[in-house]
Amino acid sequence: MLLCPLDYRYGRDEMKAIFTEDNRLLTQLKVEAALARAHAKLGNIPKAAAVEITKKANLSYVKPERVKEIEDEIKHDVMAMIRALSEQCLGEAGRYVHFGATSNDIVDTASAIQISQSLDIVEKDVIHLIGTLTKLAKEHRDTIMMGRTHGQFAIPTTYGFKIAGYITEMMRYQERISEARKRLCVGKMSGAIGTGAALGPKVLEIQDLVMNDLGLGTEEAATQIICRDRYAELVAIMSMLDTSCERYATEVRNLQRSEIMEVSEAFDSEKQVGSSTMAQKRNPVISENLCGLTRIARAFIIPAMEDMVLWHERDLTNSSAERFILPHVMVLTDDIVTKMDTVFSGLVVHKDNMQRNLDSSRGLMMAEPVIIFLVGKGLGRQDAHEIVRRASMAAEDQGKTFKEILLKNKEIKFRVTTTELDKVMDPANYVGVAPQIVDSVVAKAKALTSTKKVKGKKM
């Protein structure tokens, strides 16, 4: 019986595969094998034993069903894995499985591997989204649209400039993920409370060998577990990433309102159904979907923070919570970022509606450039502001264009020609350096994505 929507509705197979019970078991077995190899290298156990343990530390020999059978009997999942591995090892090799370790040496180190693998996917997602946004920003570098603050018309901008802001934000996430790996992908092999007593005098060498073998950093002063500030940071970064995607999706949803309709999600008019009753509907369903999923992913920040507070060298209150937190946060984040990419990949930009909405303001969104222009013509800034404010209020009240009202004002009429005012009030002449900023951001994004593609081939 399937219960969790991740099992049948949300998430991609590549990410979900990392957090399956089988892969969790396999990853823990890999850690046990690395421990055995470290012991053998330092002469603590026979090399033949390490070879045998390594050979048997996989799902071809250690069957999940057998581990579950043992766990049902002894009520300890890690010890069940240890026994299942030990009984598969020939000769005396089974005696050396898990030698000197505690359960969380295995569990937390295995989790660090899963975190590393899942971050690889999320970072690729972010890089791909940056590439998609870069194409969109370049295409709409000069596409003029209405800028809005407080949900109201403000001054003109370009759609490419709006997207450039998203690109720089996503580049910061790529930087955060890359920079945080040294804190997030960390294991331990230091025993019951971190002192390494059971592992003997060469414990630090053992720990270094294991972590180098597995490609992980090391928790230098562990308790029985990896310090959970690391997990909280992971969830925080993913929650921020998800929330940024929610921000972009909310903008798409707003701009797709019937009365605005400046952009819209791709819609298959031949087959796609928007509503079971309102047959005309074309809803921004992907954007709405990812906004809802973000609310769930972001909610895991609370238990992740609470898991930092454990009794003494540890208790078990974090364990059950983390079985939910890590898989859900990483699977949902992957799903959210890739869905955001899908939205922008197929986004329809309605330039004609952008122009229509600009025109609908009857020139009122050009109040700021008029003020600036009047100051240049000799009016004081505050005087110019008051003249323009009164003119804009009058235009609203009388249902006339802003230009009509301005040209009736004697302070303006003798200072400004109609031709000059037309030029000042042309939205195309008031987007500042938006196009140049787009060019700069696009260049940086292309440099980043091309570098990461090269690195990706080497991985």
C-alpha positions in Angstrom: 0.0 0.0 0.0 1.4 3.4 -1.1 0.9 6.2 1.4 3.4 9.0 0.8 2.8 11.1 -2.4 6.6 10.9 -3.1 6.0 7.2 -3.8 3.5 7.7 -6.6 3.1 11.4 -7.5 6.1 13.7 -6.9 9.8 13.6 -7.4 12.1 12.2 -10.0 13.4 8.6 -10.0 17.1 9.7 -10.0 16.8 11.5 -6.7 14.4 9.1 -5.1 16.8 6.2 -5.9 19.4 7.7 -3.5 17.0 7.5 -0.6 15.5 4.1 -1.1 15.8 1.6 1.7 17.9 -0.6 -0.5 20.4 2.2 -1.3 20.5 3.2 2.3 21.5 -0.4 3.1 24.0 -0.5 0.3 25.6 2.8 1.3 26.0 1.6 4.9 27.6 -1.6 3.6 30.1 0.5 1.6 31.0 2.3 4.8 31.6 -1.0 6.6 33.8 -2.1 3.8 35.8 1.1 4.0 36.3 0.6 7.7 37.6 -2.9 7.2 40.0 -1.7 4.5 41.3 1.0 6.9 41.8 -1.5 9.7 43.7 -3.9 7.4 45.9 -1.2 6.0 47.0 -0.4 9.6 47.5 -4.0 10.5 44.5 -4.2 12.9 42.8 -7.0 11.0 44.0 -9.5 8.4 44.0 -8.2 4.9 42.2 -11.3 3.7 39.3 -10.4 6.1 39.0 -6.9 4.6 39.0 -8.4 1.1 36.2 -10.7 2.0 34.2 -8.1 3.8 34.5 -5.8 0.8 33.5 -8.6 -1.6 30.4 -9.3 0.5 29.4 -5.7 1.3 26.7 -5.4 -1.4 23.1 -6.4 -2.0 24.0 -9.5 -4.0 25.1 -11.1 -0.7 23.4 -9.0 2.0 19.7 -9.2 1.1 17.3 -6.5 2.4 14.8 -9.3 3.3 17.4 -11.0 5.5 18.3 -7.7 7.3 14.6 -7.0 7.9 14.2 -10.5 9.3 17.0 -10.0 11.8 15.8 -6.5 12.7 12.3 -7.9 13.5 14.0 -10.2 16.0 16.6 -8.0 17.6 15.0 -4.5 17.1 18.1 -2.8 15.9 18.5 -1.9 12.2 22.3 -1.3 12.1 23.1 -4.4 14.1 20.8 -6.4 11.8 22.9 -5.2 8.8 26.1 -6.1 10.6 24.9 -9.6 11.4 23.6 -10.1 7.8 27.0 -9.1 6.4 28.9 -11.1 9.0 27.1 -14.3 8.2 27.9 -13.9 4.5 31.7 -13.6 5.1 33.7 -16.8 4.8 36.3 -18.0 7.4 36.9 -15.6 10.2 36.2 -12.4 8.2 32.8 -12.0 9.8 34.5 -11.5 13.2 35.9 -8.2 12.0 32.8 -6.5 10.6 32.1 -3.2 12.4 35.2 -3.6 14.5 35.5 -0.7 17.0 32.7 1.3 15.5 29.4 2.5 16.8 26.1 2.6 14.8 26.2 6.2 13.9 29.8 5.9 12.5 28.1 3.9 9.8 24.7 5.7 9.6 26.0 9.3 9.6 28.8 8.5 7.2 26.4 6.8 4.9 24.1 9.8 5.1 26.9 12.1 4.2 27.4 10.0 1.0 23.7 10.3 0.2 23.8 14.0 0.9 26.8 14.4 -1.5 25.0 12.4 -4.2 21.8 14.4 -3.8 23.7 17.7 -3.9 25.3 16.7 -7.2 21.8 16.4 -8.6 20.5 19.6 -7.2 23.5 21.6 -8.3 23.1 20.2 -11.8 19.4 21.3 -11.6 20.4 24.8 -10.6 23.0 25.0 -13.4 20.5 23.9 -16.0 17.9 26.4 -14.7 20.5 29.1 -15.0 21.0 28.1 -18.6 17.3 28.2 -19.3 17.0 31.6 -17.7 20.0 32.9 -19.6 18.3 32.2 -22.9 15.1 33.9 -21.8 17.0 37.0 -20.5 19.0 37.3 -23.7 15.9 36.9 -25.9 13.9 39.5 -23.9 16.8 41.9 -23.2 14.8 44.8 -24.7 11.2 43.6 -24.2 9.7 46.5 -22.4 7.1 45.8 -19.8 5.5 47.5 -16.8 7.4 47.4 -13.5 5.2 47.1 -10.5 5.5 47.8 -6.8 2.8 47.2 -4.2 0.9 45.5 -7.1 0.6 48.9 -8.8 2.1 50.3 -12.0 5.6 51.8 -11.2 8.0 52.6 -14.1 9.0 50.6 -17.2 11.5 47.8 -17.1 12.4 44.9 -19.4 11.4 41.3 -19.0 15.0 40.4 -19.6 16.0 42.5 -16.7 13.5 40.8 -14.4 14.9 37.4 -15.5 18.5 38.6 -15.0 17.6 39.1 -11.3 16.5 35.5 -11.1 19.8 34.4 -12.7 22.0 36.2 -10.2 19.9 34.7 -7.4 20.4 31.2 -8.8 24.1 31.7 -9.2 24.3 32.5 -5.5 22.6 29.1 -4.8 25.2 27.3 -7.0 27.8 29.1 -4.9 26.1 28.2 -1.6 25.9 24.6 -2.5 29.5 24.4 -3.8 30.9 26.2 -0.8 28.8 24.4 1.8 29.9 20.9 0.7 32.9 21.0 3.0 30.5 21.3 5.9 27.7 19.1 4.7 29.5 16.1 3.3 31.2 15.0 6.5 31.4 11.6 8.1 32.8 10.2 11.4 34.6 7.0 12.5 35.2 7.8 16.2 33.1 5.4 18.2 30.5 5.6 20.9 30.9 9.2 22.0 33.5 10.5 19.6 36.7 9.8 21.6 37.7 6.8 19.4 38.6 4.7 22.4 37.3 1.4 21.0 39.2 1.9 17.7 42.5 2.1 19.4 45.5 4.4 19.3 45.3 4.7 15.5 41.8 5.9 15.5 42.6 9.2 13.8 44.4 7.4 11.0 41.5 5.0 10.6 39.0 7.9 10.4 41.2 9.7 7.8 41.5 6.5 5.7 37.8 5.8 5.8 36.8 9.4 4.8 39.4 9.7 2.1 38.3 6.3 0.7 34.7 7.6 0.6 35.5 11.1 -0.6 34.2 12.8 2.6 35.3 15.4 5.1 35.7 14.6 8.7 33.8 15.6 11.9 36.8 16.5 14.0 35.2 16.6 17.4 32.1 14.4 17.1 29.8 13.3 19.8 28.2 9.9 19.0 26.9 11.6 15.9 27.8 14.2 13.3 26.8 17.6 14.7 23.3 18.4 13.5 24.0 22.1 12.7 25.3 20.6 9.4 21.9 19.0 8.6 20.1 22.2 9.6 22.3 24.2 7.2 21.5 21.7 4.4 17.7 22.1 5.0 18.1 25.8 5.2 19.9 26.1 1.9 17.4 23.8 0.2 14.4 25.7 1.8 15.8 29.0 0.5 16.3 27.6 -3.0 12.8 26.2 -3.0 11.4 29.6 -1.8 13.2 31.5 -4.5 11.6 29.1 -7.1 8.2 29.8 -5.4 8.9 33.5 -5.8 9.5 33.1 -9.5 6.4 30.8 -9.9 4.3 33.3 -8.0 5.4 36.0 -10.5 4.4 33.8 -13.4 1.0 33.1 -11.8 0.4 36.8 -11.3 1.5 37.8 -14.8 -0.8 35.0 -16.1 -3.9 36.6 -14.6 -6.5 37.1 -17.2 -6.5 40.9 -16.8 -2.6 41.0 -17.1 -1.7 38.0 -19.3 1.9 39.1 -20.0 3.3 35.6 -19.7 1.8 32.2 -19.5 2.8 28.6 -19.0 2.9 26.4 -22.1 -0.4 24.7 -22.7 -1.2 21.9 -25.1 -4.4 23.1 -26.6 -5.0 19.8 -28.4 -5.0 17.6 -25.3 -4.5 19.5 -22.0 -7.5 20.1 -19.8 -7.6 23.2 -17.6 -10.7 22.5 -15.7 -13.3 19.8 -15.3 -16.1 22.3 -15.8 -14.7 25.6 -17.1 -13.4 24.3 -20.5 -11.8 27.6 -21.4 -9.3 27.5 -18.5 -5.5 27.5 -19.1 -4.2 27.4 -15.5 -0.6 27.9 -14.4 -0.7 24.4 -12.9 3.1 23.7 -12.7 3.8 27.0 -11.0 0.9 26.4 -8.5 2.1 22.8 -7.9 5.7 23.9 -7.0 4.4 26.7 -4.8 2.5 24.1 -2.8 5.4 21.7 -2.6 7.7 24.5 -1.4 5.4 24.9 1.6 6.0 21.3 2.6 9.8 21.3 1.9 10.3 24.6 3.8 8.4 23.2 6.8 11.2 20.7 7.5 13.4 23.5 8.7 11.7 23.4 12.1 12.4 19.7 12.9 15.9 20.0 11.4 16.6 22.8 13.9 15.1 20.9 16.8 17.3 17.9 15.9 20.3 20.0 16.9 19.2 19.9 20.5 20.0 16.4 21.9 20.8 15.1 25.4 24.5 15.0 26.3 26.4 13.1 23.6 23.2 12.2 21.9 19.7 10.7 22.2 17.5 9.1 19.6 15.0 11.8 19.0 16.6 12.9 15.8 16.7 9.5 14.2 13.0 9.1 13.3 12.6 12.7 12.3 15.6 12.5 9.9 14.2 9.5 8.1 11.5 12.0 6.9 13.6 15.2 6.6 16.5 14.3 4.4 14.7 12.3 1.7 11.7 14.6 1.6 13.7 17.8 1.4 16.1 16.6 -1.3 13.4 14.9 -3.4 11.1 17.8 -3.2 13.9 20.3 -3.9 14.9 18.4 -7.1 11.3 18.3 -8.1 10.7 22.0 -7.5 13.8 23.2 -9.3 13.2 21.0 -12.4 9.6 22.1 -12.5 10.7 25.7 -12.4 13.0 24.9 -15.3 10.1 23.4 -17.2 8.0 26.5 -16.7 10.6 28.8 -18.0 11.6 26.5 -20.8 8.1 26.6 -22.3 7.1 30.1 -21.1 5.0 32.1 -23.6 5.8 35.9 -23.4 3.0 38.0 -24.7 4.7 41.2 -25.8 1.5 42.7 -27.2 -0.1 42.5 -23.8 2.9 44.0 -22.2 2.5 47.0 -24.5 -1.2 47.0 -23.9 -0.7 47.3 -20.2 1.9 50.0 -20.7 -0.6 52.0 -22.8 -3.4 51.4 -20.2 -1.6 53.6 -17.7 -2.3 56.6 -19.9 1.3 57.7 -19.4 1.0 57.8 -15.6 3.9 55.4 -15.1 6.2 58.1 -16.6 5.7 60.5 -13.7 9.3 60.0 -12.4 11.1 60.8 -15.7 8.9 63.9 -16.1 10.0 65.1 -12.6 13.7 64.5 -13.5 13.2 66.3 -16.8 11.5 69.4 -15.2 14.3 69.7 -12.7 16.7 69.8 -15.7 14.5 72.6 -17.1 15.0 74.8 -14.0 12.3 73.7 -11.6 13.2 72.7 -8.0 12.9 69.0 -7.3 10.1 69.4 -4.7 8.2 71.9 -6.9 8.4 69.5 -9.9 7.3 66.6 -7.7 4.2 68.6 -6.5 3.2 69.7 -10.0 3.5 66.1 -11.3 1.7 64.7 -8.3 -1.2 67.0 -8.9 -1.3 66.4 -12.6 -1.3 62.6 -12.1 -4.2 62.8 -9.6 -6.1 65.0 -12.0 -5.5 62.6 -14.9 -6.8 59.7 -12.7 -9.9 61.7 -11.6 -10.8 63.0 -15.0 -10.0 59.9 -17.0 -7.6 61.8 -19.2 -4.0 61.0 -20.3 -1.2 62.3 -18.2 0.2 64.2 -21.1 -3.0 66.1 -21.6 -3.0 67.3 -18.1 0.7 68.2 -18.1 0.3 70.4 -21.2 -2.4 72.4 -19.5 -0.1 73.3 -16.6 1.5 76.8 -17.2 4.7 75.9 -15.3 5.3 73.1 -17.8 3.8 74.5 -21.0 6.3 77.3 -21.3 9.3 75.1 -20.4 8.6 72.0 -22.5 7.6 71.3 -26.1 5.2 68.6 -27.1 8.1 66.8 -28.9 10.3 66.9 -25.8 7.5 65.6 -23.7 6.8 62.7 -26.1 10.4 61.7 -25.9 10.5 61.9 -22.1 7.3 59.9 -21.8 8.4 57.1 -24.2 8.9 54.0 -22.0 11.7 52.8 -24.3 13.7 55.8 -23.2 13.4 55.1 -19.5 14.7 51.6 -18.8 18.1 52.9 -17.5 20.9 50.5 -17.9 18.6 47.4 -17.7 19.8 46.1 -21.1 23.5 46.5 -20.2 22.9 44.7 -16.9 21.3 41.9 -18.7 24.3 41.6 -21.0 26.6 41.5 -18.0 24.6 38.9 -16.1 24.2 36.7 -19.3 28.0 36.8 -19.8 28.6 35.7 -16.2 26.0 33.0 -16.4 27.4 31.6 -19.6 30.9 31.5 -18.1 29.5 29.6 -15.1 27.4 27.1 -17.0 30.2 26.3 -19.5 32.7 25.8 -16.7 30.4 23.5 -14.9 29.6 21.5 -18.0 33.4 20.9 -18.4 33.7 19.8 -14.8 30.6 17.6 -15.1 32.3 15.6 -17.9 35.2 14.8 -15.6 33.0 13.6 -12.8 
